[in-house]
Amino acid sequence: MSKMINDTFLKAARGEKTDYVPVWYMRQAGRSQPEYRAIKEKYSLFEITHQPELCAYVTRLPVEQYGVDAAILYKDIMTPLPAMGVDVEIKTGIGPVISNPVKTLADVEKLGAINPESDIPYVLDTIKLLTQEQLSVPLIGFSGAPFTLASYMIEGGPSKNYNKTKAFMYAQPEAWFALMDKLGDMVITYVKSQIKAGVKAIQIFDSWVGALNVQDYRTFIKPVMNRIFSELKKENVPLIMFGVGASHLAMEWHELPLDVVGLDWRLQISEARELGIQKTVMGNLDPAILLAPWEVIEEKAKAILDQGMAQPGYIFNLGHGVFPSVNPETLKKLTAFIHEYSASKLGK
């Protein structure tokens, strides 16, 4: 039994008309909330995600506090990798650090497959708790995309330029495609298990794929993305694609069998529409603007909303994640403004 009542986000994701523009914020769970910070003093991200009750609380908190139209599961894109044999540790102030980076085809061949029910049961339990008992809005599940996951696995951690990753791709194409296949299989299995547990939409984060040009994307990445989305399409839930600094890939994403093209703040929604993107778009207020005075936030949000509402199929979001110094009250006020302003325009 599902408790969901507000499905505005799902309607917009499918390109249907809505009474107002739905909104959620990337990294809305955790980050700037005082309640979350208090939890983080006691528990690491790893510990929170392994406790379904606690993880569900962190996930639903922004829905209760801000009034957003969707929840996104609190977890890290690294969550499924240990099950494949990747030795990953989330280090404060650095991010994911991998002590056994992938360097050769032999390393790729050593990687195992994921069995969600036995490898990450806590993720599935958290989803069930939220969708069956706690949320009145859709829950978004997610996975990192193969390129972004591969970049951590090859670099051994975060990177500014992805030189090792690109070098691996160019110098060892056989190993590269073998890695894409393994990660593609993992993403499909992982996401399907989330959908089975109750999530109502999926976002694929290819956070760092903007480091590639269009030609390389088509050659080295698009085949696996096409396979992932073609498989997930059968599950009948909206599929969202998002990356940072990847405006030049927006049309490539639009051609994939997905429902929503996520935009960061570098490409305006009106420009995306002019390029020929007819699918639902999501975005794209620069999160830095959340630190500006309210008048500035309102003016920028209004301009984005006006572009987004020009045709059905629009979801308001940030161009990247909320960062810790953002005041939760600002997000609450912004959510109310988005709902009221868009309802006044769409209700006419």
MIMAR-180600 format. One record per atom (N, C-alpha, C, O, CB): residue in one letter; x, y, z. Coordinates in steps of 0.02 Angstrom, whole numbers, plus 50000, padded with zeros to 5 digits. Glycine has a CB too. Layout:
BEGIN
AXYZ
...
! end
This chain:
BEGIN
M500434994050000
M500005000050000
M500445006250000
M500925006750038
M499525000050062
S500275010949956
S500685017049951
S500285022949977
S499675023549966
S500905018349877
K500635027250013
K500295032750048
K500275039150005
K499955044050025
K500655034050113
M500605039049947
M500695045249909
M500035048749890
M499555045449871
M501085043749846
I500035055349895
I499445059249878
I499605064449824
I499255064949774
I499155062749941
N500145068149835
N500325073649789
N500755070849731
N501335069149741
N500715079249827
D500465070349671
D500835067549615
D501005072849562
D501135071149504
D500435061949583
T501005079149581
T501145084649534
T501825083849499
T501895084949439
T501125091449570
F502315081749539
F502985080749511
F502975075449456
F503285076349404
F503475078749567
L502615069849468
L502595064449418
L502235066749354
L502435064849299
L502245058349448
K501705070649363
K501345073249304
K501805077649262
K501835076949201
K500715077249326
A502165082149295
A502615086549259
A503165082549224
A503355084049168
A502925091749307
A503415077449258
A503945073249229
A503705069749166
A504095068449120
A504175068049281
R503055068249164
R502765064949105
R502545070049052
R502285068148999
R502175060649125
G502665076549066
G502485081649017
G501745083649018
G501505086948972
G502655079348949
E501395081749072
E500685083449077
E500595090349107
E501045093049139
E500295078249119
K500005093249096
K499855099849126
K499785099149202
K499525094149226
K499205102849095
T500015104149238
T499955104149311
T499665110849334
T499695115849298
T500645102849345
D499375110849395
D499075117049421
D499605122049444
D499475128049448
D498615115349480
Y500185119549459
Y500745123849480
Y501385120149462
Y501375114249445
Y500725125649557
V501945123649465
V502585120549449
V502845116749511
V502915119649564
V503115125849426
P502975110249504
P503245106449561
P503985108149571
P504335110149525
P503155098849549
V504215107249632
V504915108849648
V505205103949698
V504855101749744
V504965116049676
W505825102249688
W506235098849740
W506945101449729
W507095104449677
W506185090849735
Y507375100249777
Y508055102849772
Y508565097149778
Y508535093049824
Y508185108149827
M509035097049731
M509565092149738
M509945093249804
M510075098949823
M510055092449678
R510105087949837
R510425087949903
R509995091649955
R510255094750001
R511115091349898
Q509335091149947
Q508885094349997
Q508905090550063
Q508795093450116
Q508165094649970
A509055084050059
A509095080050121
A509775080950152
A510295079850121
A508955072450106
G509765083150215
G510405084250249
G510675091150232
G510285095950227
G510925078850230
R511305091650224
R511655097850206
R511545103350258
R511905103750308
R511415100250139
S511035107750246
S511005113850286
S510535113550345
S510465118450382
S510805119550242
Q510215107850356
Q509715107650411
Q510035106450479
Q510445101950487
Q509205102150397
P509855110650529
P510145109750596
P510015102750625
P510435100050659
P509865114950642
E509415100050612
E509245093250637
E509735088150608
E509955083550643
E508515091350620
Y509895089050544
Y510355084450511
Y511055085150540
Y511405080250551
Y510365085750435
R511265091350551
R511935092550579
R512015089250647
R512545086550664
R512075100050584
A511485089450685
A511505086250752
A511595078650744
A511965075550782
A510845087750792
I511255075750694
I511335068550681
I512045067050658
I512345062050679
I510815066150627
K512315071450615
K512985070350587
K513535070750640
K514085068050631
K513115075450532
E513385074050695
E513885074250750
E513965067350781
E514495065650807
E513665079350804
K513435063350776
K513455056550806
K513595051150755
K513925046150770
K512795055150839
Y513355052150693
Y513405046750644
Y513715049150578
Y513635054950559
Y512705043850630
S514085044650545
S514355046150479
S513805044850427
S513295041750442
S514995041850464
L513915047150365
L513455045850310
L513335038250304
L512765036050297
L513715048650243
F513865034450307
F513835027150303
F513375024350357
F512955020050343
F514545024150309
E513455026850418
E513045024350474
E512305026350467
E511855022450482
E513315026950541
I512195032550443
I511495034750434
I511145030450382
I510585028150393
I511475042250412
T511485029250325
T511155025550271
T511045018250289
T510625014950259
T511575025950207
H511415015650338
H511325008750359
H510775007850412
H510635002250433
H511985005950386
Q510475013450433
Q509925013150482
Q509285015850451
Q509185021850449
Q510105017150547
P508855011450425
P508265013650388
P507845019050422
P507625023750390
P507845007850373
E507715018250487
E507295023250522
E507615030250520
E507285035250506
E507185021150596
L508265030450533
L508635036750533
L508695039650463
L508605045650453
L509335035750564
C508835035350415
C508915037450346
C508245040050318
C508235044950281
C509175031650303
A507695036750336
A507035038950315
A506875045850344
A506585050150311
A506495033850336
Y507075046950406
Y506965053350439
Y507335058950402
Y507045064250388
Y507195053150513
V507965057850385
V508365062850350
V508065064150280
V508065069850257
V509105060450343
T507815058950248
T507515059550181
T506875063550182
T506745067650137
T507385052750151
R506455062450233
R505795065750233
R505795072750265
R505335076550255
R505285061350269
L506325074250302
L506365080750337
L506245086750290
L505845091050307
L507045081350370
P506585087150232
P506465092950190
P505755093450162
P505515098850148
P506955092850133
V505435087650154
V504745087750130
V504305091050182
V503885095250167
V504485080450114
E504415089250245
E504025092050300
E504205099350312
E503765103450328
E504135088050364
Q504835101150305
Q505055107950321
Q504945112950264
Q504765118650276
Q505775107850339
Y505065110650202
Y505045115450146
Y504395115050105
Y504225119750070
Y505635114250100
G504045109450110
G503435108550071
G503565106749998
G503155108149954
G503025114850073
V504145103549984
V504325101749915
V503875095949890
V503555092549929
V505065099649911
D503875095049824
D503415090349792
D503705083449780
D503375079049752
D503195093149728
A504325082349801
A504635075749796
A505175075149849
A505465080049871
A504935074449724
A505305068949869
A505865067449914
A506385063849873
A506225060249826
A505635063149976
I507015064749890
I507545060849858
I507905056949912
I508095059549964
I508045065349817
L508005050549898
L508295046049947
L508975048549970
L509405050349929
L508355039049919
Y509075048650036
Y509725050850063
Y510205044950058
Y510145040050095
Y509655053350138
K510675045450013
K511215040450008
K511745043349963
K511675048849937
K510945033649981
D512275039649953
D512835042149914
D512885038149849
D512665032349847
D513495041649954
I513165041149796
I513215037349733
I513705031349740
I513705026849698
I513445041949676
M514105031449793
M514585025949804
M514255019649835
M514565014349837
M515155028349848
T513645020449860
T513315015049898
T513385008049867
T513535003349903
T512595016649905
P513265007149801
P513295000349774
P513994997649759
P514074991749746
P512885000049712
L514505002049761
L515164999849737
L515514994649781
L515834990149754
L515605005849732
P515484995049848
P515814989949888
P515604982849870
P516004978249871
P515674991149962
A514954981949851
A514704975349832
A515054972749769
A515074966649758
A513954975649821
M515324977349729
M515684975249668
M516424973849681
M516794971549638
M515614980649614
G516634975249744
G517334974149760
G517754980449760
G518374980149759
G517634969249713
V517424986249761
V517784992649762
V517874994649835
V517394995149873
V517394998249722
D518494995849854
D518654997649924
D518595005249932
D519085008849921
D519364995149944
V518005007649950
V517875014849952
V517745017250024
V517405013850063
V517285016649907
E518005023050038
E517885026250104
E517715033550091
E518055036950053
E518515025550151
I517175035950123
I516995042950116
I517385046850168
I517265046150228
I516215044050125
K517845051050146
K518255054950193
K517995062150198
K517905065450147
K518995054850171
T517885064450259
T517635071150270
T518085076350239
T518695076250247
T517555072550345
G517765080950202
G518155086350170
G518485084350105
G518725088750069
G518685088750218
I518485077850089
I518785075750026
I518255072649981
I518185074549923
I519365070650038
G517885067850008
G517405064049969
G517605056849966
G517975054450009
G517345067049898
P517375053149915
P517525046049911
P518265044849893
P518525047849846
P517075042549858
V518595040649932
V519285038849918
V519305031249907
V519055027449949
V519775041049976
I519605029149852
I519615022049833
I520335019449836
I520785021949803
I519325021049762
S520435014349877
S521125011949889
S521355006649839
S521945004949836
S521185009149958
N520875004149798
N521084999249746
N520865001649677
N520434998549646
N520794992249761
P521145007249652
P520915010049588
P520995005149529
P521425000749530
P521275016449573
V520575006049480
V520575001949419
V521115004549371
V521105010449353
V519875001849385
K521565000149351
K522105002349306
K522144998149242
K522415000449191
K522765001949342
T521884992049244
T521964987549187
T521324983649174
T520854983849214
T522544982649199
L521304980049118
L520744975749102
L520654970349157
L520094968449174
L520844972449033
A521214967849182
A521184962749236
A520814965449297
A520434961849329
A521904960549256
D520934971849313
D520574975049370
D519824975249357
D519424974049401
D520844982249383
V519644976849295
V518934977149276
V518614970249283
V518064969449309
V518844979849203
E518984965249258
E518714958349259
E518604955649330
E518194951249341
E519184953749221
K518984958449377
K518914956249447
K518274958849480
K518044956149530
K519514958649488
L517984964149452
L517394967249482
L516804962449480
L516674959149430
L517214973749446
G516434962149536
G515864957649541
G515214961049522
G515204966849501
G515804954849611
A514664957349529
A513994960049516
A513664961649583
A513894959349636
A513564955049474
I513124965449580
I512774967349642
I512134963149649
I511774962049600
I512604974949643
N511994960949710
N511354957849725
N511024962349779
N511164961549838
N511444950349751
P510594967049757
P510334972049803
P510034969249867
P510144971949922
P509824976249768
E509644963849860
E509294961149920
E509784959049975
E509644959850034
E508864955149899
S510354956349955
S510834954150007
S511394959250018
S511684959550072
S511134947549988
D511554963349967
D512114968049974
D511914974850005
D512304977650043
D512424969349906
I511324977249988
I511104983850014
I510384983550039
I509984987850020
I511184989349959
P510214978650082
P509514978050104
P509274984350141
P508684985950138
P509444972050150
Y509734987850174
Y509554993850212
Y509274999450167
Y508845003250187
Y510164996550251
V509534999750105
V509275004750057
V508545003050040
V508115007350039
V509715005049992
L508424996750026
L507754994550007
L507274995150066
L506684996950056
L507764987249982
D507504993750126
D507084994550186
D506895001850197
D506335003350216
D507444991750248
T507375006350185
T507235013550193
T506705015650143
T506245019450161
T507885017650182
I506755013350081
I506265015050029
I505575012650049
I505085016350043
I506475011949960
K505525006550073
K504875003650092
K504555007650149
K503955009050148
K504954996350113
L504975009350197
L504735013250255
L504445019950232
L503895021850254
L505315014450305
L504795023250188
L504585029850163
L503965029350120
L503485033250129
L505145033150124
T503965024750073
T503425024650024
T502795021350050
T502245022850027
T503655021049961
Q502865016850097
Q502275013350123
Q501955016850183
Q501365016150197
Q502445006250142
E502365020750220
E502105023450282
E502175030950291
E501755034150325
E502445020150339
Q502705033950262
Q502875040650285
Q502765046550237
Q502615052050259
Q503575040650304
L502845045350172
L502835051050125
L502155052050092
L501795047250078
L503355049950072
S501985058450081
S501385059950042
S501585062849974
S501155065449937
S500935064950080
V502225062449957
V502475064549891
V502895058749862
V503085054249899
V502915071249897
P503035058849797
P503435053449768
P504145053449795
P504435058749810
P503445054149691
L504425047549799
L505125046749819
L505545045449756
L505385041049716
L505215040949871
I506075049449748
I506525048549691
I507115044249714
I507445045649764
I506775055549664
G507245038949676
G507835034849688
G508375037249640
G508235041149594
G507685027249679
F508985034949648
F509505037149601
F510095032349599
F510175027949640
F509745044049620
S510495033649548
S511135030149542
S511635034849508
S511435039249469
S511065023449502
G512265033949523
G512775037249484
G512805033849416
G512625027949410
G513475036949519
A513015037549365
A513075034749297
A513765031649288
A514225033249325
A512945040149243
P513845027149239
P514485023749229
P515095028349223
P515605026849253
P514445019549169
F515045033749185
F515645037949179
F515865040849246
F516445040549265
F515525043649129
T515385043549283
T515545046749347
T515815041649397
T516295043049432
T514925050249376
L515495035849400
L515745030549445
L516445028349424
L516885027449465
L515255024549446
A516535027449358
A517185025349332
A517725030549348
A518295028749362
A517155024249256
S517545036949346
S518045042149359
S518315041549431
S518915042349442
S517735049249349
Y517875040049479
Y518115038949548
Y518545032549552
Y519055032449585
Y517515038449597
M518315027449517
M518655020949521
M519345021149489
M519795017549510
M518235015649487
I519425025249437
I520075025649402
I520525030849435
I521125029649444
I519965027549328
E520245036549454
E520645041949485
E520835040149558
E521335042549584
E520265048649484
G520425035949589
G520535034249660
G520205039249707
G520295038849768
G521275033949674
G519825043949678
G519475048949719
G519245054649674
G519255053949613
G519935051649775
P519035060249703
P518825065949663
P519395068549619
P519975067849636
P518545071449707
S519215071649563
S519725074349517
S519495081049490
S518895082449486
S519865069349458
K519975085249473
K519795091749442
K519795091349366
K519445095149333
K520275097249466
N520175086649338
N520245086549265
N520105079749232
N520045079449171
N520935088749248
Y520065074349271
Y519895067649244
Y520415065249193
Y520235061549147
Y519205067749213
N521035067349202
N521555065349154
N521665057849152
N521725054849099
N522205068849171
K521695054749212
K521805047449214
K521215043749182
K521305038849146
K521905045049287
T520615046249196
T520015042949169
T520015043349093
T519895038349059
T519375046349197
K520145049249066
K520155050048994
K520725046048962
K520645042948910
K520225057448975
A521295046048995
A521865042248969
A521695034748965
A521865031348917
A522505043449013
F521365032349017
F521145025249019
F520675023848959
F520735018848925
F520795023649087
M520215028548949
M519705027848896
M520035027648827
M519855023548785
M519205033748900
Y520515032148816
Y520855032548751
Y521365026948740
Y521415024148686
Y521205039348743
A521725025348793
A522285020548786
A522055013248791
A522355008748761
A522815021848839
Q521525012048830
Q521295005148841
Q520545004448826
Q520155002948870
Q521445002848914
P520355005648763
P519635005548747
P519294998948765
P518714998948786
P519535006948674
E519654993348757
E519344986848773
E519174986548848
E518624984448867
E519824981048754
A519644988648889
A519534988748962
A518984993748979
A518564992449022
A520184990549000
W518984999448945
W518475004648957
W517775001948944
W517335002648987
W518605010748912
F517674998848886
F517004996348870
F516804990548916
F516214989748931
F516964994148797
A517284986648937
A517144981248986
A516904984349052
A516454981749084
A517774976848997
L517224989849071
L517024993349133
L516334996449125
L515924995949171
L517544998949150
M516194999449068
M515525002349055
M514994996749059
M514454997849086
M515505005748985
D515154990949031
D514664985349033
D514524983249105
D513944982249123
D514934979448993
K515044982549145
K514954980349215
K514564985549254
K514104983849292
K515644979149249
L514734991949244
L514384997249281
L513674998049254
L513214999449293
L514765003849274
G513584997049190
G512914997249161
G512464991949191
G511894993349209
G512944996449085
D512724985849196
D512344980349227
D512164982049299
D511594980949321
D512754973749225
M512654984749335
M512544986449405
M511984991749411
M511524990949452
M513194989149437
V512024997049371
V511535002449374
V510824999749361
V510355001349397
V511695008049323
I510764995549310
I510104992749293
I509824988649352
I509254989449372
I510154988349230
T510244984149379
T510024979849434
T509854984049496
T509334982949529
T510574974749452
Y510284988749511
Y510214993049570
Y509584997249567
Y509194997649615
Y510834997649578
V509475000349509
V508885004749501
V508245000649501
V507745002649531
V508945008749435
K508244994949467
K507644990849467
K507444988649537
K506854988249553
K507744984549423
S507944987349579
S507794985349649
S507484991149687
S507044990149730
S508434982849685
Q507704997249672
Q507405003249705
Q506685004149683
Q506255005849724
Q507825009549688
I506555003149619
I505875003949593
I505414998649624
I504845000049644
I505865003449515
K505664992549627
K505274987049656
K505104988549730
K504574986749754
K505664980349651
A505574991849764
A505474993549835
A504984999349844
A504715000349899
A506134995149868
G504865003249790
G504355008449796
G504515015449770
G504085019849773
G504175009149865
V505125016749745
V505255023549719
V504835024649657
V504675020049620
V506015024549703
K504645031049647
K504175032649592
K504515036249534
K504195037649483
K503615036949619
A505155037849541
A505535040949487
A506265039549499
A506465037849555
A505395048749482
I506675040249447
I507385038849453
I507785044549422
I507635046849367
I507575032049419
Q508305046649458
Q508765051549429
Q509455048149422
Q509715045149469
Q508825057949474
I509735048649362
I510415046249350
I510875052349352
I510805056949312
I510465042349281
F511345052149398
F511825057649406
F512455055949367
F512845051549387
F511985058949481
D512565059449311
D513215058849278
D513575065449292
D513705069449248
D513145057449199
S513735066249356
S513965072749381
S514545075549341
S514565081649328
S514165072149453
W515025071349322
W515645073949293
W515735072649218
W516275073849191
W516225070949329
V515205070349185
V515285068549114
V515385074649070
V515575073949012
V514675064649091
G515245080549096
G515365086749058
G516105087649040
G516265091848998
G515135092749098
A516545083749071
A517265083949055
A517395081248984
A517935082348957
A517665079849106
L516905077748955
L517005074948887
L516675079348834
L516185082748848
L516715067948884
N516955079148774
N516625082648719
N516085078248688
N516025072348705
N517145084848664
V515685081048643
V515115077448615
V515325071148578
V515015065848585
V514725082048567
Q515865071648539
Q516085065748500
Q516275060048546
Q516085054348534
Q516685067648455
D516665061548598
D516865056248645
D516275053448683
D516245047448697
D517395058848694
Y515795057848700
Y515195055448734
Y514835050348690
Y514625045048713
Y514725061448750
R514765052048626
R514405047548579
R514765040748573
R514445035548570
R514345050748510
T515415041048571
T515805034848562
T515855030648625
T515725024648623
T516505036548538
F516035033948681
F516225030148741
F515685029548794
F515725025148837
F516825033348771
I515175033748791
I514675034048845
I513965032548822
I513595028948855
I514695040848878
K513785035348765
K513085034948745
K512825027848737
K512245026448754
K512995038648680
P513235023148711
P512975016248704
P512735013248771
P512205010248774
P513515011748675
V513135014148824
V512935011248889
V512335015048918
V511905012048950
V513525011448938
M512305021648907
M511735025548933
M511095023548897
M510565023148927
M511865033248924
N511155022248832
N510585020048792
N510325013348818
N509725012348824
N510775019548717
R510795008848834
R510605002348860
R510265002948929
R509754999848942
R511214997748865
I510555007048972
I510275008049039
I509555010749035
I509095007849064
I510715012949081
F509465016248997
F508805019348994
F508305014948957
F507705014848974
F508845026148961
S508525011248906
S508065006748870
S507805001248917
S507224999448914
S508425003548809
E508244998748959
E508044993649008
E507574996549061
E507064993549078
E508674990649042
L507755002449086
L507355005449140
L506685008049116
L506205008549154
L507745011149173
K506645009649051
K506015012149022
K505455007149033
K504875008949041
K506115013548945
K505635000749034
K505134995349043
K504794995749111
K504254992949121
K505454988549034
E505114999249158
E504854999549227
E504295004649236
E503965004949287
E505425001149275
N504215008849184
N503655013649185
N503675018949239
N503145020949265
N503025009849191
V504265021249258
V504315027049303
V504715032349267
V505135030749225
V504655025049373
P504595038849282
P504975044149249
P505725043549262
P505935042049318
P504725050949272
L506115044649210
L506845044149213
L507145050949200
L507005054149149
L507115038849163
I507575053149246
I507885059849243
I508635059149233
I508955054649262
I507735063949307
M508915063449192
M509645063549181
M509915070249205
M509615075449192
M509825062449105
F510475070049240
F510775076349263
F511535075949267
F511815070749286
F510495078149332
G511855081249248
G512575081949256
G512745089349263
G512335093649248
G512965078849195
V513345090749285
V513565097749296
V514045099749240
V514475095849220
V513895098649366
G513965105849215
G514415108149162
G514355103949099
G514845102949064
G515135108149187
A513755101549086
A513655097049029
A513135099648979
A512805095748945
A513445090049054
S513075106248976
S512575109248931
S512675106948859
S512195106148821
S512605116848934
H513305105848840
H513445103748770
H513205096648757
H513195094448699
H514205104148756
L512995093148809
L512745086248800
L511985085848807
L511695080448802
L513075081748852
A511655091648817
A510935091648829
A510545088248773
A510075084448786
A510675098748838
M510735089548710
M510375086348654
M510525078848650
M510095074948629
M510575089748588
E511135076848671
E511305069748673
E510835066148723
E510585060748709
E512055068648693
W510735069348780
W510285066448831
W509575066048804
W509225061148814
W510305070548896
H509365071548770
H508685071948744
H508545066048697
H507975063748692
H508575078648707
E509065063648663
E508975058148615
E508935051348650
E508725046348619
E509555058048565
L509115050948713
L509075044648750
L508355043248770
L507955047848775
L509535044948813
P508175036948782
P507485035348801
P507325037048874
P507185032648914
P507345028048789
L507355043548890
L507215045848958
L506665051148956
L506445053148902
L507845048648992
D506455053549014
D505875058049017
D506045065249033
D505715069949009
D505395055549068
V506565066249074
V506705072949099
V507445074549089
V507885070749109
V506515073549173
V507575080349057
V508265082649048
V508405087849102
V508105093249103
V508375085648976
G508865086149147
G509055090749201
G509585095649175
G510065093649142
G509315086849263
L509485102149190
L509955107249167
L510295110549226
L509965112049276
L509585112449123
D510945111849220
D511255116149270
D511155123449250
D510805124749201
D512025114449278
W511455128149286
W511295135249274
W511625138249213
W511515144049197
W511485139249335
R512055134249178
R512425137149122
R512015137749058
R512165141749015
R513035132949108
L511485133649054
L511055133748994
L510355135849015
L510035132549055
L511045126848958
Q510115141448987
Q509445143749004
Q508925138948975
Q509035135648925
Q509325150948978
I508345138649009
I507815134248986
I507575136248917
I507445131948875
I507225134249037
S507515142748904
S507295145048838
S507805142948784
S507605141248728
S507215152848838
E508445143148801
E508965140948753
E508905133448740
E508995131148684
E509665142748780
A508775129648793
A508695122348785
A508105120848739
A508145116348696
A508585118948855
R507565124548747
R506975123548704
R507145125448631
R506935122048585
R506375127848729
E507545130748623
E507745132848555
E508185127548522
E508175126748461
E508115139548558
L508585124048562
L509005118648535
L508585112948508
L508815108948466
L509495116048589
G507955112548532
G507515107148509
G507335102248564
G507065096848550
G507835103448453
I507485103948627
I507305099448682
I506555100248698
I506335105348723
I507735100948747
Q506185094948682
Q505455095248691
Q505235091248752
Q504655091948774
Q505105092448629
K505675087248780
K505495083448840
K505435088048900
K505595094048896
K506035077948853
T505195085348955
T505175089249017
T505885091449035
T506355087549029
T504845085149075
V505945097649057
V506595099949082
V506545101449156
V506005102949182
V506845106249042
M507115100849190
M507145102049262
M507725106649277
M508275105549252
M507205095349302
G507605111749318
G508145116149338
G507875123049354
G507275123949362
G508685116549283
N508315127949358
N509045127249357
N509355133549388
N509795136749360
N509305126149285
L509085135249448
L509345141049486
L510045139449512
L510155134249543
L508865142949544
D510515143949500
D511195143149526
D511145142949603
D510905147749633
D511665148949501
P511365137549635
P511295137149709
P511635142849746
P511445144349803
P511565130549734
A512135145949716
A512475151549749
A511985157449760
A512075161349807
A513075153949707
I511485158049717
I510995163449723
I510605162949788
I510335167949812
I510505163349663
L510565156949817
L510205156049881
L510535159849938
L510225160749990
L510175148649899
L511145162149928
L511485166249979
L511385173749968
L511615177750007
L512235164549981
A511045175449914
A510915182549898
A510305185049936
A509935181049965
A510815183549821
P510185191749936
P509575194349968
P508945191449934
P508955189549875
P509555202149965
W508395191249972
W507785188149947
W507545191249881
W507315187649837
W507235188849999
E507605197949874
E507375201249812
E507725198249751
E507415197349698
E507505208949816
V508365196849759
V508755194049703
V508525186849689
V508425184949631
V509525194049720
I508435182949742
I508205176049733
I507535175849697
I507435172049649
I508145172449803
E507075180149720
E506405180349690
E506435182249616
E506095179249574
E505955185349728
E506835187249601
E506895189649532
E507175184149486
E506925183049431
E507345195949528
K507685180649510
K508005175349470
K507525169449462
K507465166549408
K508665173049503
A507185167649517
A506715161949514
A506135163449467
A505925159049429
A506435160349585
K505895169649469
K505345171749425
K505535171049351
K505155168549311
K505135178949441
A506145173249335
A506375172949266
A506425165649242
A506235164049186
A507075176349259
I506665161249286
I506715154149269
I506015151049262
I505895147249215
I507125150249324
L505575152749308
L504885150149305
L504535152249241
L504195148249209
L504485152449366
D504615158549222
D504295161049161
D504525157149100
D504115155549056
D504445168549152
Q505165155549098
Q505425151549042
Q505155144349046
Q504945141448996
Q506195151449042
G505155141549106
G504945134649115
G504205133549099
G504015128449072
G505075132449186
M503795138649117
M503065137949108
M502835139349037
M502245138749022
M502705142549155
A503295141048993
A503115142648923
A502785136548889
A502395137348842
A503735144848884
Q502925130548913
Q502575124548889
Q502545119448945
Q502945119648991
Q502935121548826
P502065114748942
P502015109648995
P502655105448997
P503025105048948
P501405105048984
G502775102449055
G503375098349062
G503945102349091
G504475103249060
G503585095448995
Y503835104849153
Y504365108649186
Y504365107349261
Y503835107349293
Y504295116249172
I504955106149288
I505055104949360
I505585109849384
I506125110349355
I505265097449375
F505435113649437
F505935118349463
F506435114649507
F506245110349547
F505595124049504
N507065116349499
N507595113549541
N508185118449540
N508155123749508
N507815106349517
L508695116649575
L509315120549572
L509745117849515
L509625112349490
L509695120349641
G510255121649496
G510705119349444
G511235114549470
G511605111649431
G511045125249412
H511265113649536
H511675108549568
H511415108049640
H510875110649655
H512455110349565
G511785104949685
G511525103649752
G511535109549800
G511945114149794
G511905098149782
V511075109349848
V511075114049904
V511735113349941
V511965107749952
V510465112749954
F512055118849960
F512655117950001
F512535119950073
F512045123350088
F513235122049972
P512985117750118
P512835118150190
P512695125050218
P512355125550269
P513405115250227
S512945130450186
S512845137050216
S512175140250198
S512035145950218
S513405141750194
V511755136750160
V511095139450142
V510625138950202
V510595133850236
V510805135550081
N510265144350213
N509785144550269
N509155140650249
N508845142150198
N509595152050287
P508955135650290
P508345131750274
P507725136150263
P507295134550223
P508205126850329
E507695141750299
E507115146250291
E507065148950220
E506515150150194
E507165152050341
T507645149950189
T507655152450119
T507325147350073
T506945149250028
T508385153850096
L507475141050083
L507195135850040
L506435135250052
L506055133950005
L507535129050053
K506235136050114
K505515135750130
K505145141550095
K504615140650065
K505415136150207
K505445147450099
K505135153450068
K505125152849992
K504635154649959
K505525159750089
L505675150249964
L505715149349892
L505195144449867
L504885145549815
L506425147049872
T505105138949903
T504615133849883
T503915136849881
T503545135749833
T504625127849933
A503745140649933
A503085143849936
A503005148749878
A502475149049846
A502985147550004
F503535152549864
F503505157349808
F503395153849741
F502985155949701
F504155161549806
I503765148449729
I503705144649666
I502995142149658
I502695142749604
I504215138749665
H502715139249711
H502035136649708
H501525142249694
H501095141549651
H501855133049774
E501585147749731
E501085153149725
E501145156649657
E500645157749623
E501165158249781
Y501755158449639
Y501855162149576
Y501635157949516
Y501285160449472
Y502595164149569
S501825151549514
S501655147349457
S500905145849455
S500615145549401
S502055140749459
A500595145049513
A499865143749516
A499485149849489
A498985149049454
A499635142149588
S499725155849504
S499385161849480
S499435162549404
S498985165349372
S499695168149514
K499975159949376
K500065160349302
K499725154549267
K499385155549216
K500825160349284
L499795148549294
L499525142649260
L498765142049270
L498425138649231
L499865136349285
G498515145349322
G497795144849337
G497375149249291
G496765148749291
G497665146849409
K497705153449251
K497325158049208
K497015154549149
K496675157749108
K497765163749184
! end
